[in-house]
Amino acid sequence: MQPVPSLEAIERFLADLATESGVDAVSEAKRHRLRRAPEDAVVIAEGEDIVAVAIAAPHRQGDGSEIWELETAVRRDMQFSAFEGSVLRAGLASVPTGAPVTVWTSRTTSSDALADLGFSPRRTLAYMVVELPLRSGDVGVQDVRRFTWADTEALVAINARAFANHREAAALDVEEFRSLTKEPWFSPEGIVVAPAEGPISGFCWTKVHDNGDGEIYRIAVDPDRHGHGLGRRLTVGGFAHLAGVPGVVRGALWVDLANTIAVDLYDRMGMVKHRTNTEYERS
């Protein structure tokens, strides 16, 4: 019987793919799921060599239901539609029977296989980047401060209101937040909140990648505070923090292309679209 690859072997496979392509093989949410439940990952190997991994994770919704999301990572020489389809089918089989599921991918070969499986695009995110420090004329960091642990419950509450209709982000609760703080990339200094005095109305949570990207991992503003420029101040504050981190050469974030207000804001800040990732659901 072929031995089951260890968590270390799976993570090494994903890291090698990221080094080769310059792009994370799977999202942070799926890496978090992998570390918490490595036995649930689908691993395809040839002998001792991993050639593909599929990771599915549930996201709890406001009504108590769950939506599962699947991502796959495939070795470059195996990225053709027939094999991608096999990996997808194996990954989909790991999802509880009858559970709603969507699939994220940025690979054309995977997109073709998804079409054959009856999936169609639902939405597309763009990864936007900018050189740091920001060079725009309005980059002053105003009315923001660093996160403290006393802000935890307020941050989670703002996240819930800001992402009430968001399938992935809405599930964040205090328990999951504390779990994420144990991830190797987490730094409390990497979270900026606003305003600087009194109850907070928004936050900008950053992380640093090995490739030199300083990413705004999540940014949220209380819906009651929209239209007050808080989103821009938090974005600038997040990038100002990242610009001071050794090894960070550019800022980055993911944005839903349907969110034209946010896309326009980032365009004005000098950000450019670098790549995209698309969510697919059954037609």
Backbone as JSON, one array per atom type, in Angstrom:
{
  "sequence": "MQPVPSLEAIERFLADLATESGVDAVSEAKRHRLRRAPEDAVVIAEGEDIVAVAIAAPHRQGDGSEIWELETAVRRDMQFSAFEGSVLRAGLASVPTGAPVTVWTSRTTSSDALADLGFSPRRTLAYMVVELPLRSGDVGVQDVRRFTWADTEALVAINARAFANHREAAALDVEEFRSLTKEPWFSPEGIVVAPAEGPISGFCWTKVHDNGDGEIYRIAVDPDRHGHGLGRRLTVGGFAHLAGVPGVVRGALWVDLANTIAVDLYDRMGMVKHRTNTEYERS",
  "N": [[0.85, -1.21, 0.0], [0.53, 2.21, -0.85], [2.19, 4.76, 0.94], [0.56, 7.37, 2.84], [0.99, 10.72, 1.95], [2.78, 13.01, 4.02], [1.84, 15.91, 6.03], [3.91, 17.74, 5.89], [5.1, 17.03, 3.47], [3.06, 17.63, 1.66], [2.8, 20.41, 2.03], [5.34, 21.16, 1.21], [5.22, 20.48, -1.49], [3.24, 22.33, -2.35], [4.6, 24.7, -1.78], [6.78, 24.49, -3.52], [5.48, 24.66, -6.0], [4.54, 27.29, -5.81], [6.96, 28.71, -5.73], [7.95, 28.12, -8.27], [6.05, 29.26, -10.0], [5.59, 31.78, -9.0], [3.24, 32.43, -7.82], [0.85, 31.9, -5.27], [-0.05, 28.55, -4.6], [-2.47, 27.64, -3.55], [-5.19, 29.25, -1.81], [-4.97, 31.25, 1.23], [-7.0, 30.47, 2.98], [-7.42, 27.8, 2.27], [-4.93, 26.69, 2.84], [-4.95, 27.04, 5.59], [-7.05, 25.31, 6.25], [-5.86, 22.93, 5.45], [-3.77, 22.67, 7.32], [-5.21, 22.35, 9.64], [-6.79, 20.1, 9.16], [-5.33, 17.87, 7.77], [-5.79, 15.3, 6.9], [-8.08, 15.4, 5.39], [-7.46, 16.37, 2.92], [-7.17, 15.77, -0.59], [-4.85, 13.84, -2.18], [-2.84, 13.22, -4.94], [-0.51, 11.03, -6.22], [2.5, 10.0, -7.88], [4.24, 7.29, -7.41], [6.53, 8.27, -5.05], [6.22, 10.92, -5.52], [4.28, 13.8, -5.3], [1.7, 14.87, -7.4], [-0.62, 16.29, -7.6], [-2.99, 18.16, -5.66], [-6.03, 18.47, -3.9], [-8.11, 20.58, -2.12], [-10.79, 21.06, -0.02], [-12.98, 23.26, 1.7], [-15.3, 24.14, 4.28], [-17.58, 26.92, 4.55], [-19.21, 28.75, 6.85], [-22.46, 30.17, 6.74], [-24.57, 33.09, 7.24], [-27.12, 32.17, 7.88], [-26.67, 29.83, 9.14], [-26.16, 27.68, 7.5], [-23.85, 25.84, 5.33], [-21.42, 26.48, 2.84], [-19.34, 24.88, 0.59], [-15.99, 25.21, -0.58], [-13.73, 24.54, -3.17], [-10.34, 24.05, -4.06], [-7.67, 23.39, -6.32], [-4.33, 22.15, -6.81], [-1.91, 21.62, -9.2], [0.8, 19.88, -10.61], [3.0, 21.43, -12.93], [3.63, 20.06, -15.39], [1.52, 18.38, -15.57], [-0.71, 19.78, -16.09], [-3.17, 19.56, -17.87], [-6.35, 19.33, -19.51], [-7.76, 16.83, -19.22], [-6.5, 15.51, -17.05], [-6.78, 17.5, -15.11], [-9.54, 17.42, -14.85], [-9.86, 14.91, -13.62], [-8.63, 15.39, -11.14], [-10.31, 17.37, -10.15], [-12.75, 15.95, -9.98], [-12.08, 14.1, -8.0], [-11.62, 15.83, -5.87], [-14.16, 17.02, -5.59], [-15.59, 14.81, -4.78], [-14.81, 14.61, -2.17], [-16.32, 16.36, -0.78], [-19.13, 16.71, 1.39], [-22.01, 14.77, 0.59], [-24.5, 16.26, -1.35], [-24.0, 18.8, -0.41], [-23.74, 22.31, -1.11], [-21.36, 23.53, -3.46], [-18.56, 25.39, -4.61], [-15.96, 26.21, -6.96], [-12.65, 27.42, -7.12], [-10.38, 28.77, -9.45], [-7.47, 29.67, -11.39], [-6.43, 28.71, -13.64], [-6.48, 27.98, -17.09], [-6.7, 25.4, -18.12], [-7.94, 24.08, -16.03], [-10.32, 25.5, -15.96], [-11.49, 24.71, -18.38], [-11.96, 22.02, -17.84], [-13.78, 22.27, -15.75], [-15.98, 23.35, -17.11], [-16.71, 21.12, -18.6], [-17.65, 19.59, -16.53], [-19.97, 20.77, -15.88], [-19.91, 23.27, -14.64], [-20.0, 26.85, -14.29], [-18.73, 30.25, -14.68], [-18.92, 32.34, -11.79], [-18.02, 34.63, -10.36], [-15.25, 36.97, -10.56], [-12.07, 37.63, -9.24], [-9.55, 40.12, -8.99], [-6.05, 40.35, -8.73], [-4.37, 42.95, -7.56], [-1.58, 45.15, -7.83], [1.03, 47.29, -6.52], [3.82, 49.49, -6.49], [5.78, 49.93, -3.56], [7.15, 52.39, -1.31], [3.87, 54.0, -1.5], [3.32, 56.25, -4.21], [1.52, 58.16, -4.84], [-0.15, 61.38, -4.7], [-1.68, 61.76, -2.41], [-1.05, 60.4, 0.3], [-0.96, 60.49, 3.0], [-1.06, 59.16, 6.3], [-3.76, 59.08, 8.22], [-5.69, 59.35, 11.18], [-5.66, 56.64, 12.0], [-4.66, 53.61, 13.72], [-2.58, 51.11, 15.35], [-3.65, 47.74, 15.73], [-4.93, 46.32, 18.77], [-5.16, 43.63, 21.16], [-7.5, 43.97, 22.55], [-9.24, 44.89, 20.66], [-10.35, 42.75, 19.35], [-13.03, 41.53, 19.44], [-14.58, 43.63, 18.43], [-13.46, 43.93, 15.9], [-14.16, 41.46, 14.71], [-16.95, 41.74, 14.75], [-17.34, 43.94, 13.02], [-16.35, 42.83, 10.68], [-18.32, 40.85, 10.24], [-20.58, 42.42, 9.67], [-19.71, 43.89, 7.45], [-19.18, 41.91, 5.57], [-21.52, 40.49, 5.21], [-22.89, 39.34, 3.07], [-21.01, 37.81, 1.87], [-19.53, 34.88, 0.83], [-17.2, 33.57, 1.85], [-15.75, 35.26, 3.68], [-17.59, 36.02, 5.63], [-17.79, 34.12, 7.6], [-15.98, 34.46, 9.64], [-15.29, 34.26, 13.04], [-14.71, 34.86, 16.58], [-13.32, 32.62, 17.51], [-12.24, 31.51, 15.13], [-10.69, 33.68, 14.32], [-8.77, 33.79, 16.37], [-7.59, 31.36, 15.88], [-6.42, 31.85, 13.39], [-4.51, 33.67, 14.18], [-2.48, 32.1, 15.03], [-1.19, 31.23, 12.83], [1.83, 30.98, 10.86], [2.41, 33.31, 9.44], [1.12, 35.39, 10.67], [0.94, 38.6, 12.22], [0.35, 40.79, 14.84], [1.01, 43.45, 14.61], [0.52, 43.92, 11.99], [-2.07, 44.66, 11.53], [-4.2, 47.32, 10.97], [-6.32, 49.73, 12.41], [-9.27, 51.85, 12.48], [-11.34, 54.54, 13.68], [-8.54, 56.4, 15.15], [-9.09, 57.05, 17.76], [-11.51, 56.1, 20.19], [-14.4, 53.87, 19.6], [-13.78, 51.38, 17.1], [-14.28, 51.53, 13.54], [-13.48, 50.27, 11.3], [-11.06, 48.08, 9.69], [-7.79, 47.08, 8.54], [-6.16, 44.36, 7.47], [-3.08, 42.88, 7.17], [-0.61, 40.86, 5.42], [2.54, 39.2, 4.86], [4.22, 37.92, 2.05], [6.45, 35.32, 0.92], [7.53, 35.98, -1.52], [8.0, 38.66, -1.56], [5.76, 40.24, -1.75], [3.58, 42.42, -0.1], [0.61, 41.95, 1.26], [-2.73, 43.2, 1.43], [-4.66, 41.48, 3.31], [-7.26, 41.34, 4.3], [-9.8, 43.78, 4.29], [-12.09, 45.91, 5.86], [-14.98, 47.89, 6.35], [-17.33, 49.29, 8.53], [-20.66, 49.14, 7.43], [-22.28, 51.35, 8.07], [-20.52, 53.4, 8.04], [-19.7, 53.88, 5.51], [-18.66, 55.88, 2.71], [-17.24, 57.88, 3.95], [-14.57, 58.03, 3.46], [-13.06, 56.2, 4.83], [-12.21, 53.72, 3.92], [-10.16, 54.3, 2.09], [-8.28, 55.53, 3.81], [-7.64, 53.42, 5.5], [-6.56, 51.61, 3.66], [-4.29, 53.02, 2.75], [-3.0, 53.23, 5.22], [-2.49, 50.51, 5.74], [-0.74, 49.85, 3.62], [1.3, 51.62, 4.22], [2.3, 50.52, 6.57], [3.23, 48.04, 5.52], [5.2, 48.93, 3.77], [7.26, 49.47, 5.46], [8.22, 47.03, 6.25], [10.9, 44.82, 6.26], [12.13, 43.49, 3.2], [9.75, 43.59, 1.78], [8.55, 44.5, -1.34], [6.48, 45.3, -2.95], [3.01, 46.32, -2.84], [-0.13, 44.59, -2.49], [-3.41, 43.28, -3.26], [-6.57, 41.51, -3.26], [-9.46, 42.0, -5.23], [-12.91, 42.11, -5.9], [-13.99, 42.15, -9.18], [-16.48, 43.06, -9.8], [-17.0, 44.98, -7.96], [-16.98, 47.96, -8.55], [-16.54, 50.45, -7.41], [-14.51, 50.05, -5.5], [-12.49, 49.05, -7.18], [-12.03, 51.3, -8.78], [-11.06, 53.06, -6.83], [-8.61, 51.8, -6.16], [-7.36, 51.88, -8.63], [-6.92, 54.64, -8.86], [-5.06, 54.93, -6.91], [-2.84, 54.02, -8.08], [-2.58, 51.32, -8.5], [-2.3, 48.22, -10.34], [-3.8, 45.65, -12.36], [-2.78, 42.36, -11.93], [-3.18, 39.56, -12.05], [-5.88, 37.14, -12.28], [-8.54, 35.4, -10.55], [-11.05, 32.97, -10.64], [-14.32, 32.15, -9.57], [-16.29, 29.27, -9.76], [-19.5, 27.79, -10.24], [-22.03, 25.23, -10.14], [-23.89, 24.96, -13.11]],
  "CA": [[0.0, 0.0, 0.0], [1.32, 3.44, -0.95], [2.03, 5.57, 2.16], [-0.13, 8.65, 2.7], [1.96, 11.81, 2.1], [2.68, 13.78, 5.26], [1.52, 17.33, 5.89], [5.14, 18.42, 5.47], [5.3, 16.76, 2.04], [2.05, 18.39, 0.92], [3.17, 21.82, 2.09], [6.53, 21.33, 0.37], [4.72, 20.47, -2.87], [2.59, 23.62, -2.61], [5.64, 25.74, -1.77], [7.56, 24.37, -4.76], [4.66, 25.23, -7.08], [4.53, 28.75, -5.66], [8.28, 29.21, -6.12], [8.09, 27.97, -9.72], [5.13, 30.13, -10.74], [5.51, 33.1, -8.4], [1.86, 32.61, -7.37], [0.45, 30.91, -4.28], [-0.72, 27.42, -5.23], [-3.85, 27.68, -3.05], [-5.43, 30.43, -0.99], [-4.67, 31.13, 2.66], [-8.08, 29.72, 3.63], [-7.21, 26.36, 2.05], [-3.74, 26.28, 3.61], [-5.4, 26.96, 6.97], [-7.81, 24.07, 6.34], [-4.91, 21.83, 5.34], [-3.03, 22.51, 8.58], [-6.14, 21.91, 10.68], [-7.33, 18.78, 8.84], [-4.57, 17.37, 6.61], [-6.35, 14.03, 6.45], [-9.19, 15.65, 4.48], [-6.95, 16.76, 1.6], [-7.04, 14.72, -1.6], [-3.49, 13.9, -2.7], [-2.58, 12.28, -6.03], [0.94, 10.88, -6.3], [3.13, 8.99, -8.73], [5.29, 6.82, -6.54], [6.7, 9.14, -3.89], [6.09, 12.3, -5.97], [2.94, 14.36, -5.38], [1.46, 15.56, -8.67], [-1.79, 17.15, -7.49], [-3.66, 18.23, -4.36], [-7.33, 19.13, -3.89], [-8.49, 20.93, -0.75], [-12.13, 21.65, 0.11], [-13.22, 23.81, 3.04], [-16.65, 24.69, 4.45], [-17.71, 28.3, 5.03], [-20.52, 28.9, 7.48], [-23.2, 31.35, 6.31], [-25.33, 33.76, 8.29], [-28.31, 31.4, 8.28], [-26.25, 28.58, 9.76], [-25.82, 26.68, 6.48], [-22.47, 25.84, 4.9], [-21.06, 26.36, 1.43], [-17.98, 24.37, 0.47], [-15.18, 25.73, -1.68], [-12.67, 23.62, -3.56], [-9.22, 24.52, -4.87], [-6.74, 22.32, -6.69], [-2.97, 22.51, -7.2], [-1.47, 20.57, -10.11], [2.16, 20.07, -11.12], [2.91, 22.11, -14.22], [3.63, 19.15, -16.53], [0.26, 17.63, -15.55], [-1.81, 20.72, -16.25], [-3.97, 19.43, -19.09], [-7.75, 19.29, -19.09], [-8.21, 15.5, -18.8], [-6.02, 15.26, -15.7], [-7.43, 18.48, -14.24], [-10.87, 16.91, -14.58], [-9.73, 13.82, -12.65], [-8.35, 15.99, -9.84], [-11.54, 18.03, -9.72], [-13.74, 14.95, -9.56], [-11.63, 13.56, -6.71], [-11.86, 16.86, -4.87], [-15.61, 17.16, -5.38], [-16.04, 13.62, -4.05], [-14.47, 14.78, -0.75], [-17.32, 17.25, -0.2], [-20.3, 15.95, 1.83], [-23.03, 14.57, -0.42], [-25.6, 17.21, -1.34], [-23.59, 20.13, 0.04], [-23.41, 23.23, -2.2], [-19.92, 23.67, -3.6], [-18.02, 26.18, -5.7], [-14.56, 25.9, -7.24], [-11.83, 28.56, -7.52], [-9.2, 28.45, -10.24], [-6.92, 30.69, -12.29], [-5.82, 27.99, -14.76], [-7.37, 27.74, -18.22], [-6.93, 23.96, -18.23], [-8.93, 23.74, -15.02], [-11.59, 26.1, -16.4], [-12.05, 23.84, -19.42], [-12.46, 20.81, -17.18], [-14.96, 22.65, -15.0], [-17.08, 23.47, -18.07], [-17.13, 19.76, -18.92], [-18.33, 19.06, -15.36], [-21.22, 21.49, -15.67], [-19.72, 24.49, -13.86], [-19.85, 28.09, -15.05], [-18.17, 31.32, -13.84], [-19.82, 33.12, -10.93], [-17.4, 35.95, -10.17], [-13.81, 36.99, -10.79], [-11.28, 38.53, -8.43], [-8.29, 40.56, -9.58], [-4.94, 40.6, -7.82], [-3.82, 44.23, -7.97], [-0.29, 45.39, -7.2], [1.56, 48.65, -6.61], [5.14, 49.65, -5.88], [5.8, 50.58, -2.26], [5.98, 53.09, -0.76], [2.97, 54.63, -2.46], [3.87, 57.48, -4.78], [0.44, 59.1, -5.17], [-0.06, 62.65, -3.98], [-2.43, 61.76, -1.15], [-0.68, 59.16, 0.98], [-0.83, 60.72, 4.43], [-1.76, 58.21, 7.15], [-4.49, 59.9, 9.17], [-6.78, 58.8, 11.99], [-5.58, 55.18, 12.13], [-3.71, 53.16, 14.74], [-2.31, 49.69, 15.33], [-4.57, 46.84, 16.42], [-4.6, 45.73, 20.06], [-5.99, 42.45, 21.38], [-8.8, 44.42, 23.03], [-10.07, 45.19, 19.49], [-10.7, 41.51, 18.68], [-14.46, 41.34, 19.26], [-15.08, 44.69, 17.55], [-13.01, 43.59, 14.54], [-15.0, 40.36, 14.21], [-18.3, 42.26, 14.51], [-17.29, 44.75, 11.8], [-16.21, 41.88, 9.58], [-19.61, 40.21, 10.01], [-21.49, 43.38, 9.02], [-19.18, 44.29, 6.14], [-19.17, 40.77, 4.65], [-22.74, 39.72, 5.48], [-23.3, 38.61, 1.86], [-19.79, 37.26, 1.29], [-19.55, 33.46, 1.2], [-16.05, 33.12, 2.62], [-15.31, 36.13, 4.77], [-18.62, 36.2, 6.65], [-17.73, 33.07, 8.62], [-15.0, 34.75, 10.68], [-15.73, 34.53, 14.4], [-13.57, 35.05, 17.48], [-12.55, 31.38, 17.55], [-11.44, 31.39, 13.9], [-9.68, 34.74, 14.33], [-7.68, 33.36, 17.25], [-6.9, 30.28, 15.19], [-5.59, 32.46, 12.36], [-3.36, 34.35, 14.79], [-1.42, 31.1, 15.26], [-0.53, 30.93, 11.56], [3.2, 31.52, 10.9], [2.51, 34.63, 8.81], [0.35, 36.41, 11.4], [1.6, 39.57, 13.08], [-0.64, 41.78, 15.28], [1.4, 44.78, 14.11], [0.09, 44.03, 10.61], [-3.48, 45.07, 11.45], [-4.44, 48.74, 11.21], [-7.74, 49.99, 12.67], [-9.66, 53.26, 12.46], [-10.46, 55.69, 13.88], [-7.48, 56.25, 16.13], [-9.68, 57.23, 19.08], [-12.88, 55.63, 20.33], [-14.75, 52.57, 18.99], [-13.3, 51.27, 15.73], [-15.28, 51.39, 12.49], [-12.92, 49.54, 10.18], [-9.73, 47.52, 9.9], [-7.02, 46.62, 7.39], [-5.35, 43.24, 7.96], [-2.06, 42.63, 6.16], [0.29, 39.72, 5.58], [3.72, 39.29, 4.0], [4.52, 36.7, 1.32], [7.87, 35.05, 0.73], [8.0, 36.55, -2.79], [8.17, 40.1, -1.43], [4.48, 40.94, -1.78], [2.89, 42.75, 1.14], [-0.79, 41.89, 0.82], [-3.87, 43.51, 2.29], [-5.33, 40.19, 3.38], [-8.69, 41.64, 4.42], [-10.1, 45.15, 4.69], [-13.53, 46.01, 6.07], [-15.51, 49.11, 6.96], [-18.73, 49.16, 8.96], [-21.53, 49.73, 6.39], [-22.79, 52.65, 8.51], [-19.47, 54.41, 7.87], [-19.33, 54.01, 4.1], [-18.77, 57.23, 2.17], [-16.48, 58.83, 4.75], [-13.15, 57.94, 3.13], [-12.38, 55.32, 5.75], [-11.57, 52.65, 3.17], [-8.88, 54.79, 1.56], [-7.34, 55.76, 4.91], [-7.17, 52.12, 5.97], [-5.69, 51.06, 2.62], [-3.02, 53.74, 2.83], [-2.36, 52.84, 6.47], [-1.97, 49.16, 5.58], [0.44, 49.87, 2.75], [2.37, 52.32, 4.93], [2.92, 49.51, 7.44], [3.95, 47.06, 4.71], [6.38, 49.56, 3.19], [8.32, 49.46, 6.45], [8.61, 45.66, 6.58], [12.05, 44.41, 5.44], [11.9, 42.5, 2.17], [8.54, 43.86, 1.01], [8.87, 45.37, -2.47], [5.27, 45.85, -3.55], [1.76, 46.06, -2.16], [-1.06, 43.8, -3.29], [-4.69, 42.91, -2.66], [-7.57, 40.93, -4.15], [-10.69, 42.77, -5.27], [-13.96, 41.61, -6.8], [-14.1, 43.08, -10.32], [-17.83, 43.64, -9.82], [-16.99, 46.1, -7.01], [-16.35, 49.0, -9.37], [-16.11, 51.57, -6.56], [-13.2, 49.69, -4.95], [-11.54, 48.97, -8.29], [-11.72, 52.67, -9.16], [-10.2, 53.61, -5.78], [-7.27, 51.23, -6.28], [-6.79, 52.43, -9.86], [-6.45, 56.0, -8.57], [-3.89, 54.83, -6.04], [-1.72, 53.55, -8.89], [-2.51, 49.86, -8.56], [-2.59, 47.63, -11.65], [-4.24, 44.26, -12.3], [-1.66, 41.46, -12.2], [-3.75, 38.28, -12.45], [-7.25, 36.97, -11.83], [-8.97, 34.1, -10.04], [-12.48, 32.92, -10.91], [-15.14, 31.19, -8.83], [-17.23, 28.56, -10.62], [-20.54, 27.05, -9.57], [-22.76, 24.38, -11.06], [-24.81, 25.72, -13.94]],
  "C": [[0.88, 1.25, 0.0], [1.11, 4.29, 0.29], [1.33, 6.9, 1.86], [0.9, 9.77, 2.88], [1.72, 12.6, 3.38], [2.27, 15.22, 4.97], [2.73, 18.09, 5.39], [5.38, 18.23, 3.97], [4.31, 17.54, 1.2], [2.42, 19.87, 0.89], [4.41, 22.1, 1.24], [6.15, 21.34, -1.11], [4.08, 21.81, -3.23], [3.61, 24.75, -2.66], [6.48, 25.69, -3.04], [6.79, 24.93, -5.95], [4.66, 26.75, -7.02], [5.86, 29.36, -6.08], [8.44, 29.19, -7.64], [7.26, 29.0, -10.48], [5.11, 31.57, -10.22], [4.13, 33.43, -7.87], [1.55, 31.53, -6.34], [-0.36, 29.81, -4.95], [-2.18, 27.32, -4.81], [-3.97, 28.89, -2.14], [-5.06, 30.17, 0.47], [-5.74, 30.31, 3.37], [-7.88, 28.21, 3.46], [-5.95, 25.86, 2.75], [-4.11, 26.14, 5.09], [-6.18, 25.67, 7.19], [-6.87, 22.87, 6.31], [-4.2, 21.6, 6.67], [-3.93, 21.99, 9.69], [-6.64, 20.49, 10.44], [-6.62, 18.19, 7.63], [-5.12, 16.06, 6.06], [-7.5, 14.2, 5.46], [-8.73, 16.06, 3.08], [-6.89, 15.55, 0.68], [-5.67, 14.87, -2.25], [-3.32, 12.82, -3.77], [-1.07, 12.24, -6.24], [1.32, 9.83, -7.33], [4.35, 8.49, -7.97], [5.37, 7.69, -5.31], [6.5, 10.61, -4.26], [4.63, 12.73, -6.03], [2.79, 15.1, -6.71], [0.24, 16.48, -8.6], [-2.38, 17.06, -6.08], [-4.98, 18.95, -4.55], [-7.74, 19.36, -2.44], [-9.84, 21.61, -0.76], [-12.31, 22.13, 1.54], [-14.63, 24.35, 3.13], [-16.61, 26.13, 4.95], [-19.13, 28.46, 5.56], [-21.18, 30.21, 7.06], [-24.04, 31.91, 7.46], [-26.55, 33.0, 8.76], [-27.96, 30.06, 8.89], [-25.87, 27.49, 8.78], [-24.34, 26.79, 6.13], [-22.38, 25.75, 3.39], [-19.6, 25.91, 1.38], [-17.29, 25.0, -0.73], [-14.02, 24.77, -1.91], [-11.6, 24.35, -4.36], [-8.31, 23.34, -5.16], [-5.38, 22.92, -7.04], [-2.41, 21.35, -8.0], [-0.06, 20.89, -10.61], [2.09, 20.54, -12.57], [2.84, 21.14, -15.4], [2.37, 18.29, -16.6], [-0.95, 18.54, -15.74], [-2.4, 20.63, -17.66], [-5.37, 19.02, -18.67], [-8.19, 17.93, -18.57], [-7.77, 15.21, -17.36], [-6.65, 16.24, -14.72], [-8.83, 18.0, -13.87], [-10.85, 15.79, -13.55], [-9.49, 14.37, -11.24], [-9.6, 16.66, -9.29], [-12.58, 17.03, -9.23], [-13.37, 14.34, -8.21], [-11.88, 14.57, -5.59], [-13.34, 17.03, -4.56], [-16.17, 15.98, -4.6], [-15.73, 13.72, -2.56], [-15.45, 15.69, -0.03], [-18.53, 16.43, 0.23], [-21.39, 15.91, 0.75], [-24.16, 15.59, -0.25], [-25.22, 18.61, -0.92], [-23.32, 21.03, -1.16], [-21.92, 23.47, -2.26], [-19.59, 24.56, -4.78], [-16.53, 25.85, -5.82], [-13.85, 27.18, -7.68], [-10.66, 28.07, -8.35], [-8.77, 29.64, -11.07], [-6.32, 30.04, -13.53], [-6.85, 27.71, -15.85], [-7.69, 26.25, -18.35], [-7.97, 23.49, -17.22], [-10.3, 24.3, -15.4], [-12.27, 25.24, -17.45], [-12.66, 22.58, -18.81], [-13.72, 21.11, -16.39], [-16.18, 22.79, -15.91], [-17.62, 22.09, -18.42], [-17.91, 19.13, -17.76], [-19.61, 19.83, -15.02], [-21.12, 22.72, -14.8], [-19.58, 25.7, -14.78], [-19.36, 29.2, -14.12], [-19.25, 32.04, -13.04], [-19.29, 34.53, -10.69], [-15.9, 35.83, -10.33], [-13.16, 38.03, -9.88], [-10.0, 38.89, -9.18], [-7.27, 40.79, -8.48], [-4.25, 41.86, -8.33], [-2.56, 44.52, -7.16], [0.13, 46.84, -7.39], [2.93, 48.68, -5.95], [5.01, 50.37, -4.55], [7.14, 51.25, -2.02], [5.13, 53.73, -1.84], [3.54, 55.95, -2.93], [2.79, 58.48, -5.15], [0.54, 60.33, -4.29], [-0.72, 62.64, -2.63], [-2.17, 60.46, -0.41], [-0.49, 59.37, 2.48], [-1.65, 59.72, 5.23], [-2.42, 59.01, 8.27], [-5.55, 59.07, 9.9], [-6.82, 57.27, 11.97], [-4.58, 54.84, 13.23], [-3.51, 51.65, 14.59], [-3.38, 48.93, 16.14], [-4.03, 46.47, 17.8], [-5.54, 44.55, 20.28], [-7.37, 42.82, 21.9], [-9.76, 44.74, 21.89], [-10.68, 43.94, 18.86], [-12.2, 41.39, 18.41], [-15.06, 42.4, 18.34], [-14.69, 44.41, 16.11], [-13.89, 42.5, 13.94], [-16.4, 40.85, 13.9], [-18.36, 43.11, 13.25], [-17.19, 43.84, 10.59], [-17.56, 41.24, 9.23], [-20.57, 41.15, 9.29], [-21.02, 43.71, 7.61], [-19.3, 43.16, 5.12], [-20.4, 39.88, 4.82], [-23.16, 38.87, 4.28], [-22.12, 37.96, 1.15], [-19.64, 35.81, 1.76], [-18.41, 33.04, 2.09], [-15.83, 33.96, 3.86], [-16.31, 36.24, 5.91], [-18.47, 35.23, 7.81], [-16.76, 33.39, 9.76], [-15.68, 35.02, 12.02], [-14.5, 34.62, 15.29], [-12.7, 33.8, 17.51], [-11.67, 31.24, 16.31], [-10.36, 32.46, 13.86], [-8.49, 34.31, 15.19], [-6.9, 32.21, 16.63], [-5.96, 30.84, 14.12], [-4.37, 33.17, 12.95], [-2.22, 33.39, 15.09], [-0.71, 30.71, 13.96], [0.85, 31.6, 11.54], [3.33, 32.93, 10.31], [1.89, 35.74, 9.64], [1.26, 37.31, 12.23], [0.55, 40.6, 13.53], [-0.3, 43.19, 14.81], [0.92, 45.0, 12.67], [-1.38, 44.37, 10.44], [-3.59, 46.53, 11.84], [-5.93, 48.93, 11.42], [-7.99, 51.49, 12.65], [-11.05, 53.39, 13.06], [-9.44, 55.43, 14.98], [-7.99, 56.36, 17.56], [-11.11, 56.7, 19.08], [-13.13, 54.29, 19.66], [-14.31, 52.52, 17.53], [-14.45, 51.05, 14.76], [-14.76, 50.62, 11.28], [-11.54, 49.02, 10.51], [-9.11, 47.13, 8.57], [-6.0, 45.61, 7.9], [-4.37, 42.85, 6.87], [-1.28, 41.35, 6.45], [1.43, 39.87, 4.58], [4.0, 37.93, 3.38], [6.02, 36.55, 1.13], [8.42, 35.69, -0.55], [8.17, 38.06, -2.74], [6.9, 40.9, -1.54], [3.99, 41.19, -0.36], [1.41, 42.9, 0.8], [-1.74, 42.44, 1.88], [-4.76, 42.27, 2.25], [-6.84, 40.37, 3.5], [-8.86, 43.07, 4.88], [-11.61, 45.29, 4.78], [-13.86, 47.32, 6.77], [-16.96, 48.86, 7.35], [-19.63, 49.83, 7.92], [-22.08, 51.09, 6.78], [-21.77, 53.77, 8.31], [-18.99, 54.53, 6.43], [-19.51, 55.46, 3.64], [-18.01, 58.28, 2.94], [-14.97, 58.75, 4.49], [-12.36, 57.0, 4.01], [-11.62, 54.21, 5.02], [-10.22, 53.08, 2.62], [-7.86, 54.97, 2.67], [-6.79, 54.43, 5.42], [-6.23, 51.47, 4.95], [-4.32, 51.71, 2.67], [-2.27, 53.35, 4.1], [-1.76, 51.44, 6.39], [-0.73, 49.12, 4.74], [1.6, 50.61, 3.4], [3.08, 51.36, 5.89], [3.78, 48.55, 6.62], [5.22, 47.64, 4.11], [7.56, 49.56, 4.16], [8.79, 48.07, 6.85], [9.78, 45.26, 5.69], [11.68, 43.32, 4.44], [10.65, 42.73, 1.33], [8.85, 44.87, -0.09], [7.64, 45.93, -3.16], [4.06, 45.49, -2.7], [0.81, 45.32, -3.08], [-2.35, 43.6, -2.52], [-5.56, 42.26, -3.72], [-8.83, 41.79, -4.08], [-11.65, 42.14, -6.27], [-14.14, 42.61, -7.94], [-15.48, 43.7, -10.43], [-17.94, 44.83, -8.87], [-16.27, 47.27, -7.67], [-15.87, 50.19, -8.54], [-14.72, 51.28, -6.0], [-12.15, 49.64, -6.04], [-11.1, 50.37, -8.71], [-10.8, 53.32, -8.13], [-8.77, 53.11, -5.95], [-6.59, 51.69, -7.57], [-6.19, 53.81, -9.59], [-5.23, 56.0, -7.67], [-2.67, 54.28, -6.79], [-1.59, 52.05, -8.99], [-2.88, 49.37, -9.96], [-2.97, 46.16, -11.45], [-3.11, 43.35, -12.76], [-2.13, 40.09, -12.67], [-5.16, 38.17, -11.9], [-7.48, 35.55, -11.31], [-10.49, 34.07, -10.12], [-13.15, 31.83, -10.09], [-16.16, 30.59, -9.79], [-18.27, 27.84, -9.75], [-21.3, 26.23, -10.6], [-23.81, 25.19, -11.8], [-26.26, 25.38, -13.54]]
}
